[in-house]
Amino acid sequence: MISLWDLTLDELKSFVKGQSWPEYRAKQIREWMYAGSEDFSAMSNLPRTMREELEEIAAISLPKALKTQTATDGTMKILWELADGSTVESVLMRYKYGDSACLSTQAGCRMNCTFCASASGGFTRDLTMGEMMGQLLGLERAAGFKIRRIVLMGMGEPLNNFDNVIRFLREVTAKEGLNISARHISVSTCGIPSKMLELAKSGLPVTLSVSLHAPDDETRSRLMPINKKYSVDNVIRAAEEYFKITSRRVSYEYIMIDGVNDSIAHAEMLAKKLRGGHVNLIEYNPVKGKDFKSGKNIKKFEEELVRRGLSVTKRRKLGSGIEAACGQLKQLTVDSRNGVSPPARNLTSSI
């Protein structure tokens, strides 16, 4: 059975014609899908026989919400179950400048960053375009309003699922799709230089967010094993090339971890390496089983970067009272199914 969410409009037209139906039926089906229909039988402007055939060969259901948590500030986190039983998380983040959907691109993650909860459950598979779209539309349905900003910063490494991510980006920005501005979309990466450059040449003017988290190879390799393959300097060079090609500012994400990467010496080294871009400082969310604590020098670190001429922001805490970091809600649910007592709840989110 084929999920029609995995088809672009042109592909849906081909699918319809392949069933010997008029091509214009594709647009009618798509309109019902975007209107929130998950039932072919409700598509009243389609012939009854066509609706019955669609029920047999196609699916338009969205992911199933297994667990939803809403914080006092309006932040909403949902654990979704996909058609094959895989689970992923997404988050609705509430900001004054506009609400943003933080979506997952993979079920699990291969990157094995030592501070991250996503790696705890291992890697299952890449998500399809339709499964990413399903998270967004599911969040909209849960929230009761349209979401016009997207960050691909949930579970997984987006650039390791490059083809599906590009399909998703083209679909959500297309006029016949959701028509969301590419300038309101951010793609996060641990730093895969070849894919960063490929994204730059895609013609999609999205913001690139590089998860740097350390200015030197020794520290970054301790936190992020991928650094052993792609060094700090290589990642920064690729980010600078991204800016040259797209003229879109690059954001460097930097999680502050006590005693690991939060010293003034680290700030000095970071300032010397970055000749442009923007640094986004993030307080670390404690994760069950990870022996890390949030850095205590974030204000001094920020002041040092600013003194040395860098653009810096400190990410506002969101999600009071919910399992904050990527992968934590999934792990909590898995633990509860296995009879494991839940850990003490995190009170803040740095998503």
N, C-alpha and C positions, 0 to 999 in steps of 0.2 A: 504494500500500500504506500502511495506517495503522499508526502506532506506538501500541500500547495503553498505553504509558507516558505518552502525551500526554492520556489520558482520566482524568477523575475516576471514582470508583466509579459515581456516577449516570450519567455519560456512557457508561461501559462497559456498564451495564445497558441503556441505550437502544440501544447498538450491538448487543448480544446479541439484544434483542427485534427489532431491525431485520432480523436474519438468521433470524427465526422460531424462535429457540431459547428455552428457558425462562429467565426472568430470573435464577434462582438460579445459573445457570452463570457469571454475571459474578463472583460472589464466589469461586467455585472457581478461575476463571482468575486472579483477583487473588492468591489465596493461593499459587498456584504461582509467580507472578511474584515475590512478596516472599520466597518460599523460595529464590529464586535460579535458577529454571528459565529457560532461553533457548530451549527446544525444546518446541513444542506436542505433539510425539509422546510426550513423557514424562508428559503430564498424564493419568494412568491412569484417573482417575474421569470423564473426558469420553468420549463416544462416539467411535469411530474416525473416522466420517465427519465429525464436527464438527472433530476435530483436523486432518484433511486439508484441510477448507475454510479453517480458520484459517491454515494454512501458505500458502494461496494469496492471502489478502486482508489479513493482518496481520503485524506484527513485534513481538517482545518482546526483541530483543537490546540489550545494554548497549553503551556506547561501547568501542571497541577501544583498549587501552593500547599506544601506540607506543613510549613510553620511560618507565621508572620509575627514580627515583633515591631512595636511602634514606641519610640521614645517620646519624652515630654516635649522635645523641641520639634516634633513632627517627623523626624528621621524614621524611615520604615525599612526594615530588612526582611526579605522573604527567601525561604529555602524552597526551591522548585524541584519537582520530580519530572523528568523527561520521559518520553514514550518508552524508552528501554529500561527505565528504573534508575538511571544515573541521576545524581542530584547536583545542583549548582545554586549559587547565591547571587542575589542582586539587591541593590540598595537605592531607595529614593532619598536624596539629600536635599534639604531645604535651605536655600540661601536667599538673601535679600535681592540679589540681581537675577534670580531665576532658579527654578528647581532643576536638579540634574539626576539622571538615571545612571548609576554605576553598574555596569553589566559584566558578566563573566564571558570569556571566550573559549574556555576549555573546562571539562569536568576533571578537576584536579590540576596538577601542575608538575612539569618536569624539572623546573629550575632549582628546586631544593634549597631555597634561601633559608639560612639557619634560623632566622627570626620570624618566619612566616608560618601561619596556621594552614595555609592552602596545601603545603607540601606534605602535611601529616598523613593525609589519606591516600597519597600516591596519585598517579596519573591514570585516568580512565580513557578519555578520548577527546578529540576536537569537537567543538560545537558547530552545527551548521548555521547558515545564514538565518534560517527560519527559527532556530532555537534562540538565537540572539534577539531576533525580532520578537519572539514570544515573551522573553523577559521584559522587554520595553513595554509591550502592549499589556502584559499582565500587571506591571507596575501602574500603568495608567488606569487600568480598570480598578485596581485596589485603591488608588488615590482619588479617583473620580475626576481627574482633569488631564489635559494633554501635557506632555513633557517635551520641551524643545531643546534640551541640552543633554548630551551623552558623554560619559567617560568610560572608556574600556579599561577599567582598573580593577575589575573583580578577579575571580579565580582564573588562573592560567596566564600564559604569555601570548598576547595577541599576535606578535610577529612570528610565532611558531605555528600559528593557524592562519597564515597570511592570506591564502586564496579565499577562504570563507569570510574572513574579516573584511577584505576588500569588497566582496559581493555585498555584504551587509552595509558597508559604508555607502556604496553606490545606490543601494535600494532606499536607504533612509533619507538620502539627500536628493533623490530623483523627484522631479515635479509630479510624476505619476505615482510616486511612492509616498513617503511621509513629508517630503519637502522640508527637511530640517537643514539649516545652514551648516555646511562643513566647518565653518568658523566657530560653531558652538559644540564641536566634537573634539575630544582629546583621546589620543591613543597612547597608552603606557607601555613601556618596554624595559626589560632588564638590560637591554643593550646588545642588539644583534646587528652590527654595522651594515652588512650587505642588505638586509631587509629594511633597515632605516632608510637607506638610499633608494631602494625600490619603492618604498612608500612615498618618498619625496618626489619621485618621477611619475607617480600614479595620477597626478592631476587633481588630487583631493586635498584641498588646503586645510587639513586638520592640524590641530596643535599636537606636537610630539612631547610627551612627558617621559623623561629618562630617569629610571630608578637608579640613582648613582650611589647614594648612601655612604660613600667614603671617597676621599681624594687620592688615596694611594693603593697600590695593588695588594700589598700585604693585608691591610685591613679589609678591603673590599672582597678579596678572595676568601677571607674568613667568614664573611657574611653571605657572599654570593658566589657559589662555585663556578658560575658561568664566566667570572672574571679571569679564571685560569685560561680560558680560551680567547676571550676578548678583553684586553686590558683597559684600564681607565682611560689612557691616552687614545686608544683606538676608538672607544665609544664616544669620547668628547669630539674627536675629529669628525666622526660620522654625524654627530649632532650639529656641528658647525656647518658641515656640508648641507645638511637638511635645511638649515636656515638660508644658506646661499641660494639654494634651488627654489625654495617656497616663499621666502621672505616672511615666514611664520616663526614667531618667537618660540624657542625651545625652553621647556620648564624642566629643571633638574630637581627630582624629588630626593629629599634627604631626611631619613628617619633618625632621630636623635636617640642614641642608645648609651646609657651611662657607662663610662669607663672604656668605651670601645671606639667611638668616632666623634665624641662631643667636646674634645679639648680645643683650646684656642689655637694650638699648633695645627690641628686638623682644619680649623677655619682659615688660617693663614695659607695652608697648602691648597685648599679648595679655591681660594681667591686668586692665587697665582695661576691655577690651571684653567679657570673659566674666564674667557675673554669676552663673554657675552652671555645671553640667555638670562634665565631667571631661576632663583633658588627658592624652593618651597620647603620650609622646615616643618617637620611632622613629629609630634610627640608619639613615642612608641606605645602601642597597646600590648600589655603583658599577655602572653599566650601560654596556656597550660602545657607544661613540659619543656618550655623554653626558658633558659636561665639568663634572661635579659631584663633590664629595667629601663624606664624612660630616662633620658639624659636630663641632668639638673642644670646644665649651663646654656640652655637654649637662648636666653635673653642676651648673654654675653657673646655667644656664638653669632647671633643675628647682628649685634652691634659691630662686631669685628668685620663681618662680611660687608655691611653697609659702609663702614669706614674705609674699606678698600674698594669701594665703587660698584659693588654688585647690587642688583635689584633683588629684594628679599621679601617674602611673606611668611607668616606663620599660620599654618592651616588651622582654621577654627575647629574646636572640638564639636562633634556632633554625636547624637545617639545615646544620650544618657539612659543607662539602664538596659541596654541590649548588648548581646555578644558582638563585639565591635569589629575585630580584624577579619579579613577575608579568610573563610574556611572555618571560623569558630562556630557559627551556627550549625553548619553541617556536622562538624565533629561532635558538638553537644548532642545532636539528634542521634548520631550513630552510637555514642556512648550510652544514651538512655535506652536505646533498643537493645543494647548488649548488657544492660543492668549495671552500668558504671555510674557512680554518683557524679553529678555535675560539679564543676569547680565553682569557686566564688565568682559572682558576676562582675564583669568589668563595668564601670560606671560611666566611662567616656569612650567615644569613638573618634579615631583620627581619619576615618574614611573621607 
